[in-house]
């Protein structure tokens, strides 16, 4: 398992951005084991949540093990606290960075598949929202979306005030990220708006997998979005599991999400987690 940290100059963000990358390229061929066909890797672009960074998924879950088992490349960028959407006034085009530029740059750097059906996006909490929003907006790029505990309550953001100590729930913070909150629901920052637009245009939807803990305060928003998808005739998988807004839940359900993706559990080659001693 090759684990790399790369620093990429982003034109969308006008600065250098750190990205962690998992590439299962270094498995040792062993007698009695099948050899992996030399072909481009299917790829999951995996987004962190508020307060997090590009190191979160590696430190909080067994994502390296899961990527190794399924011969899946995983790209984990930093998104600050910006919800992976575009902020023109500060030239932070995070949506375009995630949905277009990062994919283009990593495909130039690594042996990744250029096919839509081999390219996936996922995330947790803020990153779950980012995966849904950018997976829909850039539906020509991504063939599947994984959203864990997604921060999908866009419909309610216009009700926020500054009478809270939680900065991410304050109105002023939300307005800095999303702009005019009264116009938010009719913009491409609202996943429901994107869904309605795609339905009208008869766009081929990415596959969608959602999961949320039964004790998570974001469960109602996730239920609501799943029911909205059903009402619009959009197929999706939604699982509610035991747990809260926590890494134990996300570790369990990122594995389930990867199992759901159109990948293959090959276990090919010898590595530190697959020694295959007879």
PLY file of the C-alpha trace (Angstrom):
ply
format ascii 1.0
element vertex 278
property float x
property float y
property float z
element edge 277
property int vertex1
property int vertex2
end_header
0.00 0.00 0.00
1.55 3.26 -1.14
0.57 6.23 0.99
1.59 9.64 -0.32
1.19 13.26 0.64
1.37 15.61 -2.32
1.15 19.37 -2.55
-0.74 20.66 -5.56
-0.89 24.21 -6.87
-4.57 24.94 -7.41
-5.72 27.62 -9.84
-9.21 27.38 -8.32
-7.88 28.28 -4.86
-4.73 30.19 -5.93
-2.54 28.41 -3.42
-0.81 25.12 -2.75
-3.11 22.49 -1.27
-2.04 19.30 0.59
-3.66 16.03 -0.48
-3.25 12.51 0.88
-3.41 9.67 -1.62
-3.72 5.92 -1.10
-2.55 3.80 -4.03
-2.53 -0.01 -3.76
0.30 -0.31 -6.31
3.01 -2.02 -4.28
1.59 -5.46 -3.58
4.18 -8.21 -3.96
3.28 -11.10 -6.26
3.29 -14.38 -4.37
3.03 -17.98 -5.52
-0.55 -19.19 -5.34
-1.97 -15.65 -5.47
-3.61 -14.12 -8.51
-1.82 -11.16 -10.05
-3.75 -7.91 -10.53
-4.28 -6.88 -14.11
-2.27 -3.77 -14.98
-5.10 -1.30 -15.48
-6.01 2.16 -14.15
-7.37 2.31 -10.62
-10.94 3.10 -9.74
-10.82 6.18 -7.51
-12.70 7.56 -4.51
-12.33 11.28 -3.74
-13.00 11.40 0.01
-13.89 14.61 1.88
-13.45 15.41 5.59
-15.84 17.27 7.90
-15.80 20.60 9.75
-12.70 21.10 11.93
-10.95 18.37 9.95
-8.22 18.09 7.35
-6.75 15.79 4.73
-5.36 13.50 7.47
-8.72 12.72 9.12
-9.80 9.66 7.17
-6.44 7.93 7.62
-6.24 8.66 11.35
-9.93 8.05 12.10
-10.72 4.96 10.00
-9.16 1.88 8.41
-9.52 3.42 4.97
-6.05 2.17 3.93
-7.07 -1.41 4.64
-10.35 -1.07 2.76
-8.65 0.55 -0.23
-6.10 -2.25 -0.27
-8.76 -4.96 -0.15
-10.71 -3.47 -3.04
-7.81 -2.18 -5.17
-9.22 1.32 -4.82
-7.26 4.55 -5.07
-8.39 7.11 -2.48
-7.71 10.84 -2.77
-8.23 12.95 0.37
-7.93 16.74 -0.05
-8.16 19.52 2.51
-11.34 21.57 2.36
-10.87 23.88 5.36
-14.34 24.68 6.78
-15.62 25.82 3.39
-18.25 23.14 2.66
-16.64 22.41 -0.71
-18.54 25.13 -2.55
-17.41 28.20 -4.49
-16.73 31.50 -2.70
-16.00 33.99 -5.53
-15.25 36.98 -3.28
-12.31 35.19 -1.65
-11.37 33.22 -4.80
-12.02 29.95 -2.98
-13.62 27.90 -5.74
-13.75 24.74 -3.68
-16.60 23.23 -5.69
-14.72 23.55 -8.96
-11.53 22.36 -7.27
-13.20 19.16 -6.02
-15.42 18.54 -9.02
-12.97 19.28 -11.83
-9.43 20.46 -11.03
-8.46 17.87 -8.41
-9.68 15.05 -10.65
-7.72 16.40 -13.62
-4.52 16.88 -11.60
-4.56 13.48 -9.92
-5.29 11.74 -13.20
-2.17 13.39 -14.63
-0.11 12.32 -11.63
-1.33 8.76 -11.06
-2.53 5.71 -12.97
-6.24 6.44 -12.42
-9.19 5.53 -14.59
-10.69 8.40 -16.58
-14.06 6.67 -16.78
-17.08 8.15 -15.01
-18.18 4.71 -13.83
-14.79 4.27 -12.09
-14.74 7.68 -10.40
-16.50 8.20 -7.06
-16.90 10.94 -4.45
-17.66 10.55 -0.75
-17.44 12.31 2.58
-18.69 12.71 6.12
-20.72 15.53 7.70
-19.62 18.69 5.86
-17.88 16.35 3.43
-21.08 14.33 3.07
-22.80 17.51 1.92
-19.82 18.27 -0.34
-20.02 14.79 -1.87
-23.74 15.11 -2.59
-23.55 18.67 -3.91
-20.47 18.17 -6.10
-21.38 14.63 -7.10
-24.64 16.02 -8.51
-23.24 19.25 -9.96
-20.36 17.39 -11.63
-22.41 14.35 -12.54
-20.44 13.91 -15.77
-17.36 13.21 -13.65
-18.67 11.03 -10.80
-20.50 7.76 -11.22
-21.29 7.21 -7.53
-21.69 9.23 -4.32
-21.21 8.17 -0.68
-22.59 10.54 1.98
-22.13 9.65 5.65
-23.95 11.81 8.22
-24.28 14.49 5.57
-24.84 18.09 6.68
-27.82 18.36 4.34
-30.08 20.80 6.19
-29.78 23.57 3.61
-33.53 24.26 3.76
-33.24 25.47 7.36
-30.15 27.65 7.08
-32.12 30.88 6.48
-33.49 30.53 10.03
-30.06 30.77 11.67
-29.13 33.57 14.06
-25.95 34.61 15.82
-27.31 33.58 19.21
-25.14 30.46 19.50
-21.58 29.74 20.54
-21.18 27.03 17.87
-19.45 28.97 15.09
-20.55 26.62 12.29
-24.21 27.21 13.22
-23.96 31.01 13.40
-25.70 33.04 10.74
-22.67 35.22 9.99
-20.45 32.18 9.40
-23.10 30.51 7.24
-23.57 33.67 5.16
-19.83 33.92 4.57
-19.82 30.41 3.13
-23.19 30.21 1.37
-23.94 33.85 0.59
-27.48 35.23 0.75
-29.36 32.64 2.81
-32.74 33.77 1.50
-31.65 32.78 -2.02
-29.82 29.63 -1.02
-32.66 27.18 -1.70
-32.85 28.24 -5.37
-29.12 27.96 -6.04
-26.80 25.13 -7.02
-25.57 25.07 -3.42
-28.85 23.35 -2.54
-28.72 19.63 -3.48
-32.52 19.56 -3.84
-32.35 22.34 -6.43
-29.73 20.36 -8.35
-31.87 17.21 -8.22
-34.91 19.05 -9.58
-32.80 20.56 -12.35
-31.33 17.17 -13.28
-34.76 15.52 -13.30
-36.10 18.20 -15.66
-33.11 17.76 -17.96
-33.35 13.95 -17.72
-29.74 13.67 -16.62
-28.21 10.29 -15.77
-27.84 10.42 -11.97
-24.80 9.05 -10.17
-25.55 6.14 -7.87
-26.18 7.43 -4.33
-25.42 5.76 -0.99
-26.33 7.52 2.26
-25.90 6.46 5.89
-26.50 8.16 9.22
-26.41 7.13 12.88
-29.64 6.60 14.79
-28.42 9.01 17.50
-27.07 11.65 15.11
-28.70 15.08 15.21
-28.35 15.18 11.41
-30.58 12.13 10.96
-33.79 14.15 10.25
-32.07 16.10 7.46
-30.73 12.88 5.94
-34.13 11.20 6.10
-35.70 14.26 4.51
-33.25 14.30 1.61
-33.64 10.56 1.01
-37.44 10.91 0.94
-37.05 13.85 -1.44
-35.00 11.65 -3.78
-37.68 8.97 -3.63
-40.41 11.52 -4.41
-38.43 12.65 -7.47
-37.94 9.07 -8.67
-34.18 9.09 -7.99
-32.81 5.75 -6.81
-30.68 5.78 -3.67
-29.64 3.51 -0.81
-30.10 4.85 2.73
-28.97 3.01 5.84
-29.54 3.99 9.46
-27.12 2.34 11.84
-26.34 2.38 15.51
-24.20 5.33 16.44
-23.73 9.08 16.70
-21.71 11.69 14.82
-18.46 9.80 15.44
-15.58 7.89 13.91
-16.75 4.46 15.01
-19.85 4.94 12.87
-17.93 6.39 9.91
-15.35 3.60 9.98
-18.11 1.00 9.82
-20.08 2.73 7.09
-17.24 3.82 4.83
-16.46 0.12 4.58
-20.10 -0.61 3.75
-20.04 2.22 1.24
-16.94 0.86 -0.47
-18.52 -2.60 -0.54
-21.53 -0.99 -2.23
-19.38 0.68 -4.90
-18.82 -1.18 -8.19
-15.41 -2.44 -7.09
-13.95 -5.91 -6.67
-12.66 -7.40 -3.44
-9.61 -9.06 -4.89
-7.10 -9.25 -2.05
-4.50 -9.70 -4.75
-0.81 -9.71 -3.90
1.17 -9.94 -0.68
1.35 -6.91 1.62
1.71 -6.16 5.31
-1.96 -7.00 5.85
-2.03 -10.04 3.56
1.09 -12.10 4.22
-0.50 -15.40 3.12
1.78 -17.69 5.10
0.84 -21.30 4.35
0 1
1 2
2 3
3 4
4 5
5 6
6 7
7 8
8 9
9 10
10 11
11 12
12 13
13 14
14 15
15 16
16 17
17 18
18 19
19 20
20 21
21 22
22 23
23 24
24 25
25 26
26 27
27 28
28 29
29 30
30 31
31 32
32 33
33 34
34 35
35 36
36 37
37 38
38 39
39 40
40 41
41 42
42 43
43 44
44 45
45 46
46 47
47 48
48 49
49 50
50 51
51 52
52 53
53 54
54 55
55 56
56 57
57 58
58 59
59 60
60 61
61 62
62 63
63 64
64 65
65 66
66 67
67 68
68 69
69 70
70 71
71 72
72 73
73 74
74 75
75 76
76 77
77 78
78 79
79 80
80 81
81 82
82 83
83 84
84 85
85 86
86 87
87 88
88 89
89 90
90 91
91 92
92 93
93 94
94 95
95 96
96 97
97 98
98 99
99 100
100 101
101 102
102 103
103 104
104 105
105 106
106 107
107 108
108 109
109 110
110 111
111 112
112 113
113 114
114 115
115 116
116 117
117 118
118 119
119 120
120 121
121 122
122 123
123 124
124 125
125 126
126 127
127 128
128 129
129 130
130 131
131 132
132 133
133 134
134 135
135 136
136 137
137 138
138 139
139 140
140 141
141 142
142 143
143 144
144 145
145 146
146 147
147 148
148 149
149 150
150 151
151 152
152 153
153 154
154 155
155 156
156 157
157 158
158 159
159 160
160 161
161 162
162 163
163 164
164 165
165 166
166 167
167 168
168 169
169 170
170 171
171 172
172 173
173 174
174 175
175 176
176 177
177 178
178 179
179 180
180 181
181 182
182 183
183 184
184 185
185 186
186 187
187 188
188 189
189 190
190 191
191 192
192 193
193 194
194 195
195 196
196 197
197 198
198 199
199 200
200 201
201 202
202 203
203 204
204 205
205 206
206 207
207 208
208 209
209 210
210 211
211 212
212 213
213 214
214 215
215 216
216 217
217 218
218 219
219 220
220 221
221 222
222 223
223 224
224 225
225 226
226 227
227 228
228 229
229 230
230 231
231 232
232 233
233 234
234 235
235 236
236 237
237 238
238 239
239 240
240 241
241 242
242 243
243 244
244 245
245 246
246 247
247 248
248 249
249 250
250 251
251 252
252 253
253 254
254 255
255 256
256 257
257 258
258 259
259 260
260 261
261 262
262 263
263 264
264 265
265 266
266 267
267 268
268 269
269 270
270 271
271 272
272 273
273 274
274 275
275 276
276 277
